Amino acid sequence: MIKRLLINHLFLLFFILILSACSTNRQAVTKGSKTLTETIDQRFKHAGTQYKLLMEDLPGDKLPKTFVKANNYLETSGPDWWTSGFYPGTLWSLYEETQDSALLKEAKRTLKLLSKQQTNEKLADLGAIMYNSFGTAMKIDPELSYQKALLNSAKTLVKRYNPKVKAIRSWDTRQNDKEFVVVIDHLMNLELLFWATHATGDSSYYKVACNQAETIWNNHVRPDYSTCQIVTFDTKSGKVKHKRNAQGYNDESCWSRGQAWALYGFTSLYRETKDPLYLEYAEHIATFILDNPNLPKDKVPYWDFNAPEIPNTYRDASAAAIMAAAFLELSGYSVENGKSYFKAGETMLETLASPEYTALLGANGGFILMHGAGYIPVMAEVDVPLPYADYYYIQALKRYKVLTQSGSGVNASFKFP
């Protein structure tokens, strides 16, 4: 506690000045100001300090899930919860930017918590959990043990694949023998499978990933390029039984984080395959987002594009962070729309980096971003920090730094963080 108070006194005024400058210059930033670029390293340092405060309150066998401000409560999860890979992944990214050994130590410790999950056949989110954590670690500090964990995870994940549906089962239900559920969120599993093909030369992982992508495109994406979260198939025939949104406003609406998963997922599919069809898919998803009349000018979406209470309803910082990371990457692939995608990602990032969304030092339970929207229909995790919002925000900052400091701008040929 004493350590936290000292850190607060040392850095609070400094950070307020940074954020205030960015807030007053937002219009200039979106017109090409260098404010975000010039302060980006300070933002990484601020985020790193936040996470060092977060780790002080974290039980040794748990991972952060959210923070409830009303009762000053840090909610945690076990390593088998779907968000468990985001905290380790964020730590690794922050270590890479700050070289803070305390962050590295915590990053390695949390990988040990996740290690047992590599053979967990019941874990539908295994690809995202392990790739966001061990995969991020591999990019920064490659170790054989990390490679083995990733490969074992890929082997485990594909056991959930159904050749009739041409997808990996998302959720286990009581009707497992009859119903096969696939959620759009699990486009985020596929990076692990592409990695496995690159690492081993075994194309079966690649084929499973592409098959799942096509299944989702054909069944979860509507004619107007909005998305549906959940499609249930008949296990034996592979035919669609019904479609619904659990986390969206209703079954016909467009849940903003689901749209973000689609944008990010199909962008990464183009990165891994170089198939122009996936670039086309990603650009269609992008068009729906950017042309939607309910997207605010600051580009942080409401929790559902069709929420009837707009504008008097919740924003979702997590959807904006995912979209920002995706738009910045997509800007490097699209010749026709690269500049508009870059500007969209930049605007989202600038808004998230403002005092409106970035917490002051020592606040927000140690999380970086405020105002995430977890599961609004059941009023769970409403207007709170979320580990995946932080993860994709830091990833977006890293991508923005690479794009703006490389001198090559949009349509760059380098690999994105």
C-alpha positions in Angstrom: 0.0 0.0 0.0 2.8 2.4 0.9 4.5 1.6 -2.4 1.4 2.3 -4.3 0.8 5.7 -2.6 4.4 6.7 -3.4 4.1 5.7 -7.0 0.8 7.6 -7.2 2.3 10.8 -5.8 5.3 10.6 -8.2 3.4 9.9 -11.4 -0.2 11.2 -11.0 0.5 14.9 -12.0 2.8 13.8 -14.9 0.1 11.5 -16.3 -2.7 14.1 -15.9 -0.6 16.5 -18.0 -0.1 13.9 -20.7 -3.7 13.0 -20.9 -4.9 16.6 -20.7 -2.6 17.5 -23.6 -4.0 14.7 -25.7 -7.6 15.6 -24.8 -7.3 19.2 -25.8 -5.5 18.2 -29.0 -7.8 15.4 -30.1 -9.0 17.3 -33.2 -5.4 18.0 -34.2 -4.4 14.4 -33.6 -7.1 13.1 -35.9 -5.9 15.5 -38.5 -2.3 14.2 -38.3 -0.9 15.7 -35.1 2.1 13.9 -33.7 0.7 14.0 -30.1 -0.1 10.3 -29.9 3.2 9.3 -31.5 5.2 11.6 -29.2 3.6 10.3 -26.0 3.3 6.6 -27.0 6.3 5.4 -24.9 4.9 7.2 -21.9 1.7 5.4 -22.4 3.5 2.1 -22.3 5.2 3.1 -19.1 1.9 4.2 -17.6 0.3 0.9 -18.5 3.3 -1.1 -17.1 3.0 0.8 -13.8 -0.7 0.1 -13.7 -0.1 -3.6 -14.2 2.5 -3.7 -11.4 -0.1 -2.3 -9.1 -2.6 -4.8 -10.4 -0.3 -7.7 -9.7 0.0 -6.6 -6.1 -3.6 -7.5 -5.4 -3.7 -10.6 -7.5 -3.9 -14.0 -5.6 -1.0 -16.3 -6.7 -3.2 -18.9 -8.3 -5.6 -16.5 -10.1 -5.8 -14.2 -13.1 -7.6 -10.8 -13.3 -11.1 -10.8 -14.7 -12.5 -7.3 -13.9 -12.6 -4.7 -11.1 -15.8 -3.6 -9.4 -15.3 0.0 -8.4 -18.4 0.1 -6.1 -16.9 -2.2 -3.5 -13.2 -1.9 -4.6 -13.2 -5.6 -5.5 -10.8 -7.3 -7.9 -12.7 -10.2 -9.6 -10.4 -13.0 -10.7 -10.6 -16.3 -12.6 -8.9 -19.6 -12.8 -6.6 -20.5 -15.7 -9.4 -22.2 -17.6 -11.6 -19.1 -17.9 -11.8 -17.7 -21.4 -10.0 -14.5 -20.6 -7.1 -16.1 -18.8 -4.5 -15.6 -21.6 -5.0 -11.8 -22.0 -3.2 -10.7 -18.8 0.0 -12.7 -19.5 0.0 -11.5 -23.1 -0.4 -7.9 -22.0 2.5 -8.3 -19.6 4.8 -9.7 -22.3 3.9 -6.8 -24.7 4.5 -4.3 -22.0 7.8 -5.9 -21.1 8.9 -5.7 -24.7 8.2 -1.9 -24.8 9.5 -1.0 -21.3 12.1 -3.7 -20.5 10.8 -3.7 -17.0 12.0 -6.9 -15.3 9.1 -7.0 -12.9 6.7 -7.3 -15.8 8.8 -10.1 -17.3 8.9 -12.0 -14.0 5.1 -11.8 -13.7 4.6 -12.8 -17.3 6.7 -15.9 -16.9 4.9 -16.8 -13.6 1.5 -16.6 -15.2 2.5 -18.8 -18.1 3.1 -21.5 -15.5 -0.5 -21.1 -14.4 -1.7 -21.7 -17.9 0.6 -24.5 -18.8 -1.8 -27.3 -17.7 -4.5 -26.0 -20.1 -2.6 -27.3 -23.2 -4.3 -30.7 -22.9 -7.7 -29.4 -21.7 -10.0 -30.9 -24.3 -13.1 -29.1 -22.8 -11.6 -25.7 -23.3 -13.3 -24.1 -26.3 -11.2 -20.9 -26.1 -7.9 -22.8 -26.0 -6.5 -21.3 -29.1 -7.0 -17.7 -28.0 -5.9 -18.4 -24.4 -2.6 -20.1 -25.4 -1.7 -18.0 -28.5 -2.3 -14.7 -26.8 -0.1 -15.7 -23.9 2.5 -18.3 -25.1 2.3 -17.0 -28.6 3.1 -13.5 -27.6 6.0 -14.9 -25.4 7.3 -16.8 -28.4 7.6 -13.6 -30.5 9.6 -11.9 -27.8 11.6 -14.6 -26.0 11.4 -17.9 -27.9 11.8 -20.9 -25.7 11.3 -24.6 -26.5 8.8 -25.1 -23.7 6.6 -22.3 -25.1 6.7 -24.0 -28.5 5.8 -27.3 -27.0 2.9 -25.8 -25.1 1.5 -24.2 -28.3 1.9 -27.3 -30.4 0.1 -29.4 -27.7 -2.6 -26.8 -27.5 -3.2 -27.0 -31.3 -3.4 -30.8 -31.2 -5.9 -30.5 -28.3 -8.0 -27.9 -30.0 -8.5 -29.7 -33.3 -10.0 -32.7 -31.4 -13.1 -30.5 -31.2 -13.3 -30.3 -35.0 -16.4 -31.7 -36.8 -15.9 -32.4 -40.5 -19.6 -32.2 -41.2 -19.9 -28.7 -39.8 -16.4 -27.9 -40.8 -15.7 -26.1 -37.6 -14.4 -26.5 -34.1 -17.1 -26.9 -31.4 -17.4 -23.7 -29.4 -19.6 -24.6 -26.4 -20.3 -28.0 -24.9 -24.0 -28.4 -24.3 -26.3 -31.1 -22.9 -27.2 -31.8 -26.5 -23.6 -32.5 -27.6 -24.7 -35.5 -29.6 -27.3 -33.5 -31.5 -26.2 -29.9 -31.4 -23.0 -28.3 -32.4 -22.5 -24.7 -31.4 -20.1 -22.3 -33.2 -19.6 -18.7 -31.9 -18.1 -15.9 -33.9 -15.7 -15.2 -31.0 -13.8 -18.3 -31.9 -12.3 -16.8 -35.0 -9.8 -15.8 -32.4 -8.7 -19.5 -32.0 -7.4 -19.7 -35.5 -4.1 -17.9 -35.2 -2.8 -20.8 -33.1 -3.6 -23.3 -35.9 -1.8 -21.2 -38.5 1.2 -21.0 -36.2 1.1 -24.8 -35.8 1.3 -25.3 -39.6 4.2 -22.8 -39.8 6.0 -24.6 -37.0 5.5 -28.2 -38.1 4.7 -28.1 -41.8 1.5 -30.0 -41.1 -1.2 -28.4 -43.3 -4.1 -30.1 -41.5 -4.1 -27.2 -39.0 -4.2 -24.7 -41.8 -7.1 -26.5 -43.4 -9.1 -26.7 -40.2 -8.6 -22.9 -39.7 -9.8 -22.1 -43.2 -12.7 -24.4 -43.0 -13.9 -22.8 -39.8 -13.5 -19.3 -41.3 -15.7 -20.3 -44.3 -18.3 -21.8 -42.0 -18.5 -18.6 -40.0 -18.5 -16.4 -43.1 -21.3 -18.4 -44.7 -23.5 -18.7 -41.5 -22.7 -15.9 -39.1 -22.3 -13.0 -41.5 -25.5 -11.6 -42.8 -26.1 -10.1 -46.3 -25.5 -6.6 -45.0 -22.2 -7.8 -43.4 -23.4 -7.5 -39.9 -22.8 -10.5 -37.7 -24.7 -13.0 -35.6 -22.8 -14.3 -32.5 -24.1 -17.9 -32.3 -25.1 -20.5 -34.9 -26.2 -24.0 -33.8 -25.7 -26.9 -36.3 -27.0 -30.4 -36.4 -24.0 -32.5 -35.3 -24.6 -35.3 -37.8 -25.8 -33.5 -40.9 -23.9 -30.2 -40.4 -27.1 -28.2 -41.3 -28.0 -25.0 -39.4 -30.7 -25.5 -36.7 -30.9 -21.9 -35.4 -29.1 -18.6 -34.9 -29.1 -16.2 -32.0 -27.2 -13.5 -30.2 -26.6 -14.1 -26.5 -24.6 -10.9 -25.8 -26.3 -8.7 -28.4 -29.5 -6.7 -28.0 -31.6 -9.3 -29.9 -31.1 -12.1 -32.4 -31.3 -9.7 -35.4 -29.0 -7.0 -34.0 -25.3 -6.6 -34.4 -23.3 -7.0 -31.2 -20.3 -4.7 -31.5 -17.7 -7.0 -30.0 -18.9 -9.8 -32.3 -18.3 -7.4 -35.3 -14.9 -6.6 -33.9 -14.0 -10.3 -33.6 -15.0 -10.7 -37.3 -12.9 -7.7 -38.4 -9.9 -8.9 -36.5 -10.4 -12.6 -37.4 -10.7 -12.1 -41.2 -7.8 -9.6 -41.2 -5.6 -12.2 -39.6 -6.8 -14.8 -42.0 -5.6 -12.7 -44.9 -2.3 -12.2 -43.1 -1.8 -15.9 -42.8 -3.1 -17.1 -46.1 -2.7 -14.1 -48.5 -6.0 -15.3 -50.0 -7.6 -12.1 -51.4 -11.0 -13.5 -50.5 -10.3 -13.0 -46.8 -9.2 -9.4 -47.5 -12.5 -8.9 -49.3 -14.3 -10.4 -46.3 -12.5 -8.1 -43.8 -13.2 -5.0 -45.9 -16.9 -5.8 -46.0 -17.0 -6.1 -42.3 -15.0 -2.8 -42.0 -17.6 -1.1 -44.3 -20.4 -2.1 -42.1 -18.6 -0.6 -39.1 -17.4 2.6 -40.6 -20.6 3.4 -42.6 -22.9 2.6 -39.7 -24.9 5.7 -38.6 -24.7 4.6 -35.0 -20.9 4.6 -34.9 -20.0 7.7 -32.8 -17.6 10.3 -34.2 -14.9 9.2 -31.7 -15.2 5.7 -33.1 -15.8 3.9 -29.8 -19.0 1.8 -30.5 -22.0 1.3 -28.4 -22.2 -2.2 -27.0 -24.7 -3.1 -29.9 -25.0 -1.2 -33.1 -28.8 -1.6 -32.8 -29.3 -0.9 -29.2 -32.6 1.1 -29.0 -31.3 3.4 -26.2 -28.5 4.9 -28.4 -27.0 7.4 -27.6 -28.0 6.9 -24.0 -26.5 3.5 -23.5 -23.1 1.9 -22.8 -20.0 2.2 -25.0 -17.6 -0.8 -25.3 -13.9 0.0 -25.0 -13.1 -3.6 -25.6 -14.8 -3.6 -29.0 -13.0 -0.4 -29.9 -9.6 -1.8 -28.8 -10.1 -4.9 -30.9 -11.2 -2.9 -33.9 -8.3 -0.4 -33.6 -5.8 -3.2 -33.7 -7.6 -4.7 -36.7 -8.0 -1.5 -38.6 -4.3 -0.6 -38.2 -3.3 -4.0 -39.5 -5.8 -3.9 -42.3 -4.5 -0.5 -43.4 -1.3 -2.2 -44.3 -3.1 -4.6 -46.7 -5.7 -2.5 -48.5 -4.5 -0.4 -51.4 -7.8 1.3 -51.9 -8.9 1.9 -48.3 -5.7 1.8 -46.4 -5.7 5.4 -45.4 -9.3 5.4 -44.2 -8.6 2.3 -42.1 -5.5 3.9 -40.6 -7.5 7.0 -39.7 -10.3 4.9 -38.1 -7.8 2.9 -36.1 -6.0 6.1 -35.1 -9.2 7.8 -34.0 -10.2 4.8 -31.9 -6.8 4.7 -30.3 -6.7 8.4 -29.6 -10.1 8.2 -27.9 -9.1 5.2 -25.8 -5.9 7.0 -24.9 -7.8 10.0 -23.6 -8.8 10.6 -19.9 -12.3 9.5 -20.9 -11.2 5.9 -21.3 -7.7 5.6 -19.8 -7.6 5.3 -16.0 -5.4 7.5 -13.9 -2.5 5.8 -12.2 -3.7 3.7 -9.2 -7.3 3.8 -10.3 -9.4 1.2 -12.0 -8.0 -1.7 -10.0 -4.8 -1.5 -12.0 -6.4 -2.1 -15.3 -5.6 0.3 -18.1 -8.9 1.0 -19.9 -12.3 1.9 -18.4 -15.8 1.4 -19.8 -15.8 -2.1 -21.1 -19.1 -3.9 -21.8 -19.1 -7.6 -21.0 -22.6 -9.1 -21.1 -25.1 -6.3 -21.1 -28.3 -8.3 -21.6 -27.8 -10.0 -18.2 -26.1 -6.9 -16.7 -22.9 -8.7 -16.1 -19.6 -6.8 -16.3 -21.3 -3.5 -17.2 -19.1 -0.4 -17.6 -16.0 -2.1 -16.1 -12.4 -2.7 -17.1 -11.7 -5.9 -19.0 -8.4 -7.8 -19.6 -9.1 -8.2 -23.3 -9.7 -4.5 -23.7 -6.2 -3.9 -22.3 -4.6 -6.6 -24.4 -5.9 -5.3 -27.7 -5.3 -1.6 -26.7 -1.6 -2.4 -26.1 -1.4 -4.4 -29.3 -3.0 -1.5 -31.2 -0.5 1.0 -29.6 2.4 -1.3 -30.7 1.0 -1.5 -34.2 0.5 2.3 -34.4 4.1 2.8 -33.2 5.4 0.5 -35.9 3.4 2.1 -38.6 4.2 5.7 -37.6 7.8 5.2 -36.8 8.8 3.0 -39.7 8.4 5.8 -42.2 6.4 3.5 -44.5 2.9 4.4 -43.2 0.0 2.4 -44.7 0.5 -0.5 -47.1 3.7 -1.5 -45.2 5.2 -4.9 -45.9 6.4 -5.6 -42.3 4.8 -8.1 -39.9 2.4 -6.6 -37.4 2.8 -7.1 -33.6 
